[in-house]
Amino acid sequence: MSLEVLTTGPLATVQDLGRPGHAGIGVGTSGAADVPSLKLANRLVGNDEGAAAIEVTFGGLALRATRDLTVALTGAPCPITVAGREGAPNSVLHVARGAELRLGVPAVGLRSYLAVRGGIDVEPVLGSRSTDVLSGLGPEALQPCAVLPVGPPPSRFPVVDLAPVAGPPDDVVLRVRPGPRDDWFTADALKTLVSAPYEVTAESNRVGMRLDGPVLERSCTEELPSEGMVTGALQVPPVGTPTLFLADHPVTGGYPVIGVVVSADVRRAAQARPGQRVHFRYE
C-alpha cells in the first residue's frame, strides 16, 4: 500500500515521536512539533501513538491512494476532501483506491497531522522516521511525485469515528518558567517578557519561532559558552528579542535562555502562525 504525493503546500514532512537520547552525538530529538495532535491522529486509525504520519504546514497537501486506505486528520483543522467530497477533521476517513485526498488552508493554527492506518513506512534513521530540517536526518521533505509506503494495518481496529477536540486558540498564552540564565537579564526584562505581547515572524520554522517585540535587556554582557538546549527554550540573541526553540532545535546554544515554556504548552507554540501574537505568563 502507498500514497502518491501530488502537491505539498509550503512544507510537508514525515514525523513520529522523534529520536531522543542522541544529544551526546549532536543529534536532536526532532519529531512532531505538536505531539498530542500526532498521537490523536494515530489513535483514531488504530495505530500505535508513535507511528509515523505526515506533518502538513499551512495546508496544500494532495495525495492519491494506490490502495484502499483509512486516514485521520488532526491539529490545525484544514478543509479536507476525499474524491471531491468534504470530510471532517478529527474523524476517521476512508480513501478508496485511486481517490485523491486534498487539504485546504486552515482557518486557525499552522500544522496538521495526517495519519494513515499502518503508518508511513519510510526507512528509519537512528530509530525514527522523522525529518529533521536542521540536521538533514530522516527522509527528505515531501515533493510532488514522491511515493510513500504504508505499513501493514495493525490488528486492532479504530474504536471511535470522531474526536470532539477544540482547534488551536486565537489567543496564544504560553506558560514559562524563568531560567536557567534569567540572572543574565535585568529585572525590567523579566517583567517585560510577561507584560507585553510578541509577534510571530515569517522567519519561524520547525527549528524555532522568531519573535518580534520589546527588547529584553541583559545585565551581563559576557560571552556565554555553548550549553545544552531543550524544546521550549526562550533564547535571547544580541538583538534582544527571543527565539522559542521547537522540535528541530540545535542541541547546544551560545546565547542565554531567559526562560523555558512548559512542555504542555509547546504544542500551542507549534500552532502559532506568522503575524499572530504570543503572550507569556510565569508558571
C-alpha positions in Angstrom: 0.0 0.0 0.0 1.2 3.5 -0.7 0.4 7.2 -1.2 1.4 9.2 -4.2 2.2 12.9 -3.5 0.6 15.3 -5.9 1.2 18.7 -4.2 2.8 19.5 -0.8 1.8 23.1 0.2 4.5 25.2 1.9 6.1 22.2 3.7 5.1 18.6 4.4 7.3 16.1 6.3 7.1 12.7 7.8 7.1 12.8 11.6 6.8 10.4 14.5 7.9 10.9 18.2 11.5 11.6 17.2 14.8 10.1 18.1 15.5 11.0 21.8 18.7 10.1 23.5 21.3 11.1 20.9 22.1 14.7 22.1 25.6 13.4 23.1 26.5 12.9 19.5 24.9 16.2 18.4 21.5 14.7 17.2 18.4 16.4 18.3 15.1 14.7 19.1 13.1 16.2 16.2 9.6 14.5 15.8 6.2 16.1 15.6 6.0 19.8 16.6 2.5 19.2 18.1 2.9 15.8 19.7 -0.6 15.4 21.1 -2.1 16.0 17.7 0.1 13.3 16.2 -0.9 10.9 18.9 -4.6 11.6 18.4 -4.4 11.1 14.7 -2.7 7.7 15.2 -5.2 6.6 17.8 -8.1 7.4 15.5 -6.9 5.0 12.9 -5.8 2.3 15.3 -2.1 2.8 15.1 0.4 3.0 17.9 0.6 6.6 19.1 4.2 6.9 17.8 3.6 5.7 14.3 4.9 7.9 11.5 2.4 10.4 9.9 2.6 13.4 7.7 3.0 16.9 9.3 1.5 19.5 7.0 2.4 23.1 7.4 -0.4 25.5 6.3 -2.3 23.0 4.2 -2.0 22.5 0.5 -1.2 18.7 0.6 -2.8 16.5 -2.1 -2.3 12.7 -2.2 -3.6 9.8 -4.3 -4.1 6.3 -2.8 -2.9 3.3 -4.6 -5.0 1.0 -2.3 -8.0 1.5 -0.1 -6.8 3.4 3.0 -8.1 4.7 6.3 -6.8 8.1 7.4 -7.4 10.8 10.1 -6.5 14.5 10.1 -5.8 16.4 13.4 -4.1 19.6 14.5 -4.9 22.7 12.5 -8.3 22.0 11.1 -7.8 22.1 7.3 -10.7 21.8 4.9 -10.4 18.2 3.6 -11.9 16.5 0.6 -11.7 12.8 -0.4 -12.6 12.1 -4.1 -14.2 15.6 -4.2 -16.4 15.0 -1.1 -15.9 17.0 2.0 -14.6 15.3 5.1 -14.2 16.3 8.7 -11.0 16.8 10.7 -10.6 14.7 13.8 -12.6 11.9 12.2 -11.9 8.5 10.6 -12.0 8.8 6.7 -11.8 6.1 4.1 -9.9 6.8 0.9 -10.7 4.3 -1.9 -8.0 3.1 -4.3 -7.3 5.8 -6.9 -9.1 8.5 -4.9 -7.4 11.9 -4.2 -7.3 13.4 -0.8 -6.8 17.2 -0.7 -6.2 19.7 2.1 -7.1 23.4 2.0 -5.6 26.2 4.2 -6.6 26.0 7.9 -8.5 29.0 9.2 -6.7 28.7 12.5 -3.4 27.0 13.5 -0.4 26.1 11.4 0.4 22.4 11.5 -2.0 19.5 10.7 -1.3 15.7 11.1 -2.4 13.1 8.6 -2.2 9.6 9.9 -2.7 6.5 7.8 -3.7 3.2 9.2 -0.5 1.2 9.1 1.7 4.2 9.4 4.1 5.8 6.9 6.7 3.1 6.4 9.8 5.0 5.2 13.2 3.8 6.3 14.0 4.8 9.9 17.2 6.6 10.8 18.5 6.2 14.3 15.2 4.6 15.3 13.0 7.3 13.9 11.3 8.1 10.6 11.2 11.9 11.4 12.5 14.5 9.1 14.9 16.8 10.9 15.2 20.0 8.9 18.2 21.3 10.8 20.4 18.2 10.7 19.1 16.7 7.5 18.5 13.3 9.1 15.5 11.3 8.1 13.5 11.3 4.8 13.5 14.5 2.7 10.6 16.9 2.9 7.8 15.6 0.6 8.0 16.5 -3.1 5.4 16.0 -5.9 5.6 12.5 -7.5 7.1 11.0 -4.3 5.6 7.7 -3.3 5.1 7.0 0.5 4.9 3.3 1.5 2.3 2.5 4.1 2.9 -0.3 6.6 0.6 -3.3 7.3 -2.5 -2.4 9.2 -2.5 -3.1 13.0 -4.5 -5.9 14.4 -6.8 -3.6 16.4 -9.5 -1.5 14.7 -10.5 2.1 15.3 -13.0 2.3 18.2 -14.3 5.8 17.5 -15.1 7.7 14.4 -14.9 11.3 15.7 -12.8 13.0 18.4 -14.5 16.2 19.6 -11.5 18.3 20.3 -11.1 22.1 20.1 -8.9 23.6 17.4 -5.9 25.9 18.1 -6.8 29.1 20.1 -6.8 32.5 18.5 -5.1 33.9 21.6 -1.8 32.1 22.3 -0.8 32.2 26.0 2.3 30.2 27.0 3.4 29.4 30.5 7.1 29.9 31.1 9.5 29.1 33.9 12.4 31.5 34.5 16.0 30.4 33.8 18.4 28.8 33.6 20.0 32.2 32.7 17.4 34.7 33.9 20.1 36.2 36.2 21.8 37.5 33.0 18.8 39.8 32.4 17.6 42.9 34.2 14.6 42.9 36.5 12.8 45.0 33.9 13.4 42.4 31.2 11.8 39.7 33.3 8.8 41.9 33.8 8.7 42.8 30.1 8.6 39.2 29.0 5.3 38.6 30.6 3.7 42.0 30.2 4.0 42.7 26.5 2.9 40.5 23.6 5.4 39.2 21.0 4.6 38.7 17.3 5.5 35.5 15.4 7.6 36.5 12.4 7.8 34.9 9.0 11.4 33.7 9.8 9.9 30.9 12.0 10.1 27.2 11.2 10.4 23.8 12.9 13.8 24.8 14.4 12.4 27.8 16.3 9.9 30.6 16.4 11.4 34.0 16.0 9.5 36.7 17.8 9.3 40.4 17.4 8.5 42.8 20.3 10.1 44.6 23.2 13.8 44.1 23.7 14.9 42.1 26.7 17.9 44.0 28.2 20.8 42.0 29.6 22.5 42.7 32.9 25.5 40.5 32.0 27.3 41.2 28.6 29.9 38.5 28.9 30.1 35.7 26.3 28.3 32.5 27.3 29.9 29.1 26.5 27.7 26.8 24.5 25.4 24.8 26.7 22.6 22.3 26.2 19.2 23.4 24.8 15.7 22.0 25.2 12.5 22.3 23.3 10.6 25.4 24.6 13.8 27.3 25.5 13.5 31.1 25.0 17.0 32.0 23.8 17.8 35.7 23.5 20.4 36.6 20.9 22.2 40.0 20.8 19.2 41.8 19.1 17.3 41.3 22.3 14.2 39.6 21.1 13.6 35.9 21.9 13.6 32.8 19.8 11.4 30.0 21.0 13.0 26.6 20.2 10.7 24.0 18.6 11.2 20.3 17.6 14.3 20.6 15.4 16.2 23.0 17.6 20.0 22.6 18.0 21.3 20.6 20.9 23.5 23.4 22.1 23.5 27.2 22.0 25.6 30.1 23.0 23.0 32.8 23.9 21.4 33.0 27.3 18.0 31.4 27.9 15.7 33.7 29.9 13.0 31.0 30.4 11.6 27.7 29.2 8.0 27.2 28.0 6.4 24.3 29.9 6.2 21.1 27.9 2.4 21.0 27.9 2.3 24.4 26.1 4.8 23.7 23.4 2.0 22.3 21.2 0.3 25.8 21.4 3.6 27.4 20.2 3.8 25.0 17.3 0.4 26.0 16.1 1.1 29.8 16.2 1.3 31.3 12.7 3.3 34.3 11.4 1.6 37.6 12.4 -0.1 36.0 15.5 0.6 37.4 18.9 2.0 35.3 21.7 1.7 36.1 25.5 3.9 34.7 28.1 2.9 34.0 31.7 5.1 32.8 34.5 4.3 29.3 35.8 
